Amino acid sequence: MSTLYIADYIYVNDQFEKDKGIYVVDGVIKEIGPKNKLLEKYKGMKMVDWKGKAIVPGTINAHNHSFQSLLRGIAVDRPFLEWRDQALYRYTPFLDEEAIYTGALFAFGEMLKYGVTTVSDFFYVHNGGVASDEAVIQAAKDLGIRLVFARTMYDWTGAPGSYRETVSEAVERTRQLAIKYQGDPMVSIQPAPHSPHAASPEMIKAGHRLAKELGTPFHIHVAEETFEVDETLEKYGLRPVHYLDSLGVVDESMIAIHLVWLDDSEIELLGRKKASLAYCPSSNMFLSDGVTRIPDLLKAGVRVSLGSDGACSNNRISIFEEMRMCSLLQKVTRLDGTCINAKQVYDMGTKVGAELLRLSTGEIREGMKADLVTLDVNDLSLSPKTELFANVVYSLQPNAIVDVVVDGKLIVENRKITTISEQSIVNRVDSLMEKWKSTTN
């Protein structure tokens, strides 16, 4: 299928250019050029005229827990461990396949409306197999979002039983899914040993080996809370990054999540080993985790992407929001308005995230996947148009997001999801909450 998209502005070559067009064939960008030239060249071709709009690449949510959208608002204004126990652990027993599918529809549907075209879902409620994993994957396929399924490998005995697997079970089940979806343009499977706290040394090393075997990155929470630093110091005599390095897993395949509590030597090591970060500023603020030293990590050579984290620890799941939060949080923490800029955080939420996940998206460029978002340039939050790029990063509101294309398919049109009824998603969530309420009372 071929489509020519034209608009008032297109973000291409790191800037907004006027009166350009994008020619897409079978979900891939084939040509970008002046609108009039493309209209003449592809006369008679299906054409979508997005007048009054700007086209930007879809954003990349590099870290999320989809099922946590069901728990949004349940345990707010609590310390981290109390939040974990009262939200995650309390409701985990109710997370069967139907609930997990509903949670994923809910999370991914909301993200799509906020301009997320790719999500990395760090999922750990396996319930002793892969059926729950498949429920998440099915929700992504039904909606039409691009999914990196970061299958969590978790063997800490203090966690609910539905999270836990042996090392051999985690490896075999993750490999099984990876083989099944190998070559699927919309689903990628990547190993994700949970953290130094919740995955044994053997599990972490197994996740790293499997990532090498599959040719993917691996994902791992690192140094989100001070108790995790204290724990690795007590058990291994090493800070978290040095501990992981002692296991031989700190390298270019590691996407660390959070990295809040690091010392200078850990930052230097991460940069030298070419590791990466999925940074979740709003979640870190919500849970009072602390502030990751983003300018120092960037200076050391660590590549940084953006994630929303789960919607019960944020509680929004917009990467445009995380661009703004990343910049403002770093500026106020450093008392330096120049320590990070709009272009850096925009790239974190688009092309850098795609690069870290090893996907051909995140940019409007020939050969890339046609994952596109349109913005209403007449929305008040984007005025004045003379400062359009800065306004996308610092002032854009969700109502300015109009259309979302994923893999060349129109998934959100005029602010409405086209693939699944939004009301049906809300009804599923409401029904589930009523069921849980009657069970827990």
C-alpha positions in Angstrom: 0.0 0.0 0.0 1.3 3.5 -0.9 0.4 6.8 0.6 1.6 10.3 0.2 1.3 12.4 3.3 1.6 16.2 3.1 1.5 18.8 5.8 2.3 22.4 6.7 5.4 21.3 8.6 7.5 18.1 8.8 10.2 17.6 11.4 13.1 16.3 9.2 16.8 16.9 9.2 16.6 18.0 12.9 14.3 20.9 12.1 10.8 21.8 11.0 10.6 22.3 7.3 7.6 23.8 5.6 5.4 22.4 2.8 7.1 19.0 2.6 5.6 15.5 1.8 6.4 11.9 2.9 5.9 9.1 0.4 5.3 5.7 2.2 5.2 2.2 0.7 4.2 -0.8 2.8 4.9 1.0 6.1 8.3 2.3 5.1 9.3 5.9 4.3 10.5 5.9 0.6 10.9 9.5 -0.2 10.7 13.0 1.5 10.6 16.1 -0.5 8.9 19.3 -1.5 5.1 18.9 -1.5 4.5 20.2 -5.0 7.3 17.9 -6.5 5.9 14.8 -4.8 2.3 15.7 -5.8 3.4 15.8 -9.4 5.6 12.7 -9.2 3.0 10.5 -7.5 -0.1 11.9 -9.2 -3.1 9.6 -8.7 -1.6 8.1 -5.6 -3.6 8.0 -2.3 -2.9 11.3 -0.7 -3.5 12.4 2.9 -3.5 16.2 3.3 -2.8 17.2 6.9 -3.4 20.9 6.4 -2.8 22.9 9.6 -0.7 20.2 11.0 3.0 19.3 11.7 4.3 15.8 11.3 6.8 14.5 13.9 8.2 11.0 14.4 6.3 8.9 16.9 7.8 8.9 20.4 9.5 5.8 21.9 8.5 4.8 25.4 11.7 2.9 26.5 10.3 1.6 29.8 6.8 0.8 31.0 4.9 -1.8 33.0 1.5 -2.1 31.2 -0.4 -3.9 33.9 0.3 -1.1 36.3 -2.1 1.2 34.5 -4.8 -0.8 36.3 -3.3 0.3 39.7 -3.1 4.0 38.9 -4.2 6.0 42.0 -4.4 3.0 44.3 -1.4 3.8 46.4 -0.3 7.5 46.1 1.8 9.6 48.4 3.6 6.6 49.9 7.2 5.6 50.5 8.5 3.3 47.8 8.3 0.0 49.7 4.9 0.8 51.1 3.7 1.7 47.6 5.1 -1.6 46.2 3.3 -3.6 48.9 0.0 -1.8 48.8 -0.3 -1.5 45.0 1.8 -4.1 43.2 1.9 -7.0 45.7 -1.6 -6.6 47.0 -3.3 -6.8 43.6 -0.9 -9.2 41.9 -3.1 -12.3 42.8 -5.9 -10.8 40.6 -3.8 -10.5 37.5 -5.0 -13.3 35.4 -4.7 -13.3 31.6 -7.9 -11.3 31.1 -6.8 -8.6 33.6 -3.3 -8.4 32.0 -4.9 -8.1 28.5 -7.2 -5.3 29.8 -4.3 -3.5 31.5 -2.2 -3.6 28.3 -5.1 -2.4 26.1 -5.6 0.5 28.6 -1.9 1.4 28.8 -1.1 1.1 25.1 -4.3 2.9 24.1 -3.6 5.8 26.3 0.0 6.0 25.0 -1.1 6.0 21.4 -3.3 9.0 22.0 -0.3 10.8 23.5 1.9 10.1 20.5 3.8 6.9 21.6 4.2 4.6 18.6 6.7 2.2 20.2 6.7 0.9 23.8 9.1 -1.3 25.7 7.0 -3.2 28.2 9.0 -4.6 31.1 6.7 -7.4 32.1 7.1 -9.8 35.0 3.7 -11.3 35.9 4.3 -14.6 34.1 2.1 -16.8 36.2 4.3 -19.9 35.5 4.4 -19.8 31.7 4.0 -17.5 28.7 0.2 -17.2 28.4 0.2 -13.9 30.4 3.1 -12.7 28.2 1.0 -13.5 25.1 -1.9 -11.5 26.5 0.3 -8.4 26.5 1.5 -9.1 23.0 -2.0 -9.7 21.7 -3.2 -6.4 23.2 -0.4 -4.6 21.3 -1.3 -6.3 18.1 -5.0 -5.6 18.5 -4.3 -1.9 19.0 -1.5 -1.6 16.5 1.4 -0.2 18.6 4.9 -1.4 18.1 6.0 -3.5 21.0 9.4 -4.4 22.5 8.4 -7.1 25.0 11.1 -6.9 27.7 10.4 -10.3 29.3 11.5 -10.1 32.9 13.6 -12.7 34.6 12.9 -12.7 38.3 13.9 -15.2 41.1 13.9 -13.2 44.3 12.0 -15.3 46.9 10.5 -12.2 48.6 8.3 -11.4 45.5 4.9 -12.9 44.7 5.1 -16.4 43.2 3.6 -15.3 39.9 6.7 -13.2 39.2 9.3 -16.0 40.0 10.9 -18.5 37.7 14.0 -20.6 37.9 16.9 -19.5 35.7 16.3 -22.4 33.3 12.5 -21.6 33.1 13.1 -17.9 32.5 15.7 -18.6 29.7 13.6 -21.2 27.9 10.4 -19.3 28.0 12.0 -16.1 26.9 13.8 -17.9 24.1 10.6 -19.6 23.1 8.8 -16.3 22.6 11.8 -14.8 20.8 11.8 -17.6 18.3 8.1 -17.4 17.8 8.2 -13.7 17.0 11.5 -13.6 15.2 11.0 -11.5 12.1 7.7 -10.0 13.3 7.8 -6.3 12.2 5.7 -5.2 15.2 7.0 -7.4 18.1 10.5 -7.8 19.5 11.4 -10.0 22.5 14.3 -8.9 24.7 15.5 -10.4 28.0 15.1 -8.3 31.2 16.7 -9.7 34.4 14.8 -7.6 36.9 17.5 -5.9 39.0 20.4 -6.8 41.3 17.8 -6.9 44.1 15.3 -9.2 42.4 17.4 -11.4 40.1 20.2 -13.6 41.4 23.7 -13.4 39.9 23.0 -16.5 37.9 19.7 -15.0 36.5 21.5 -11.7 35.5 24.3 -13.6 33.7 21.7 -15.8 32.0 19.8 -12.8 30.8 22.9 -11.3 29.4 24.0 -14.5 27.7 20.5 -14.9 26.2 20.6 -11.3 24.8 23.9 -12.1 23.1 22.5 -15.3 21.7 19.4 -13.4 20.4 21.3 -10.4 19.2 19.3 -8.0 21.3 19.8 -5.6 24.2 18.9 -6.7 27.8 17.0 -4.5 30.2 17.7 -4.2 34.0 16.6 -1.9 36.8 19.7 -0.4 38.5 20.1 1.8 41.6 16.6 3.2 41.6 16.5 3.3 45.5 19.2 3.8 48.1 18.3 0.4 49.7 19.5 -1.3 46.5 22.9 0.3 46.8 23.1 -0.6 50.5 22.1 -4.2 49.6 24.8 -4.8 47.0 27.4 -3.2 49.3 26.4 -5.5 52.1 26.1 -8.7 50.0 29.0 -8.2 47.6 31.1 -5.3 48.8 30.4 -3.4 45.6 28.1 -0.6 44.4 25.5 -1.8 41.9 27.2 -0.9 38.6 30.5 -2.4 39.9 28.7 -5.5 41.0 27.1 -5.9 37.6 30.5 -5.4 36.0 31.9 -8.1 38.2 29.4 -10.4 36.6 30.6 -9.4 33.1 27.3 -7.8 32.0 28.1 -4.1 31.7 28.5 -3.5 28.0 26.8 -2.0 24.9 23.9 -4.5 25.2 22.8 -3.2 28.7 19.8 -0.8 28.9 19.8 0.1 32.6 16.6 1.6 34.0 16.7 4.6 36.4 20.5 4.8 37.5 19.6 7.3 40.2 22.1 6.5 42.9 25.5 6.4 41.2 28.9 7.6 42.2 31.5 9.1 39.8 33.3 5.8 39.2 30.0 4.1 38.2 29.2 6.9 35.7 32.7 6.6 34.2 32.4 2.8 33.9 29.0 3.0 32.2 30.3 5.4 29.6 33.5 3.4 29.0 31.5 0.2 28.5 29.0 1.9 26.2 26.0 1.0 28.4 22.7 2.9 28.0 19.9 4.3 30.2 16.1 4.4 30.0 15.4 7.4 32.2 12.0 7.8 33.9 12.0 11.3 35.5 8.3 11.6 36.5 8.3 8.1 38.1 11.5 9.0 40.0 9.8 12.2 41.3 6.5 10.5 42.1 8.3 7.8 44.2 10.8 10.3 45.7 13.6 8.1 44.4 16.0 11.0 43.6 17.5 12.6 40.5 19.6 10.8 38.0 22.7 12.8 37.0 21.8 13.1 33.3 24.4 15.7 32.2 27.2 13.7 33.8 26.0 10.5 32.2 25.8 12.2 28.8 29.3 13.7 29.2 30.6 10.2 30.1 29.2 8.8 26.8 26.1 7.0 28.1 23.2 7.2 25.6 19.9 8.1 27.3 16.3 7.3 26.3 13.1 8.2 28.0 10.4 6.0 29.7 7.2 6.6 31.5 7.5 3.7 33.9 4.2 2.2 35.0 1.2 4.4 35.3 0.9 3.8 39.1 4.2 5.4 39.6 4.1 8.5 37.4 1.0 8.6 36.8 1.0 9.8 33.2 2.4 7.8 30.3 3.4 10.4 27.7 6.9 10.7 26.4 6.3 14.3 25.4 5.7 14.9 29.1 8.9 13.1 30.0 10.9 15.3 27.6 9.7 18.3 29.5 10.2 16.7 32.9 13.7 15.5 32.1 14.9 19.0 31.1 13.2 20.9 33.9 14.3 18.5 36.6 17.9 18.6 35.6 17.9 22.4 35.3 16.5 23.0 38.8 18.6 20.3 40.4 21.8 21.7 38.9 20.7 25.3 39.2 21.8 25.6 35.6 19.4 26.4 32.8 22.0 25.4 30.2 22.9 21.9 31.5 20.5 20.2 29.1 18.5 21.5 26.1 15.3 20.9 24.1 17.1 19.1 21.3 18.8 16.6 23.6 15.6 15.6 25.4 13.6 15.5 22.2 16.1 13.0 20.7 16.0 11.0 23.9 12.3 10.5 23.4 12.5 9.7 19.7 15.6 8.5 17.7 17.9 7.6 20.6 15.2 5.4 22.2 14.7 3.6 18.8 18.4 3.2 18.4 18.8 1.6 21.9 16.0 -0.8 21.2 17.5 -1.5 17.8 14.5 -0.5 15.7 14.3 1.4 12.4 12.0 4.1 13.7 12.1 7.3 15.7 13.1 9.6 12.8 11.4 10.8 9.6 14.0 9.5 7.2 14.1 7.4 4.0 14.2 3.7 4.9 12.7 4.2 8.4 9.4 2.8 9.5 6.4 5.2 8.9 5.6 5.8 12.6 4.2 9.4 12.5 2.3 11.8 14.7 0.5 14.9 13.6 0.2 18.0 15.8 -2.4 20.8 15.4 -0.1 23.8 14.8 -3.1 26.1 15.6 -3.5 24.6 19.1 -2.8 27.3 21.7 -0.1 25.2 23.3 2.0 25.3 20.2 1.7 29.0 19.5 3.6 31.0 18.4 4.5 28.9 15.4 7.8 30.7 15.1 9.0 28.7 18.1 7.4 25.4 17.1 10.2 23.1 18.2 10.7 24.6 21.6 6.9 24.6 22.1 6.7 20.8 21.2 9.2 20.1 24.0 8.1 22.6 26.7 4.4 23.5 26.2 2.6 20.9 24.1 -0.6 19.6 25.6 -2.1 16.2 24.7 -5.0 17.9 22.9 -2.6 19.1 20.3 -1.9 15.5 19.2 -4.4 14.6 16.4 -3.3 11.6 14.4 -1.0 8.7 14.9 0.4 6.3 12.2 2.2 3.1 13.1 3.9 1.1 10.4 2.0 3.1 7.8 -1.4 2.4 9.4 -3.6 5.1 10.8 -4.1 4.0 14.4 -5.4 7.3 15.8 -7.5 9.6 13.6 -8.7 13.0 14.8 -7.9 12.1 18.4 -9.8 8.8 18.3 -8.3 5.3 18.3 -9.4 3.5 15.1 -8.6 -0.1 15.9 -10.5 -0.7 19.2 -13.4 1.3 20.7 -12.0 3.5 23.5 -15.3 3.1 25.4 -14.9 -0.7 25.3 -11.5 -0.3 26.9 -13.0 1.9 29.6 -15.8 -0.5 30.1 -13.3 -3.4 30.5 -11.4 -1.4 33.1 -14.5 -0.4 35.0 -15.8 -4.0 35.1 -12.5 -5.3 36.4 -12.3 -2.6 39.1 -15.8 -3.5 40.3 -14.8 -7.2 40.4 -11.7 -6.4 42.4 -13.6 -4.1 44.7 -16.1 -6.9 45.6 -13.2 -9.3 46.1 -11.1 -7.1 48.4 -13.9 -5.7 50.5 
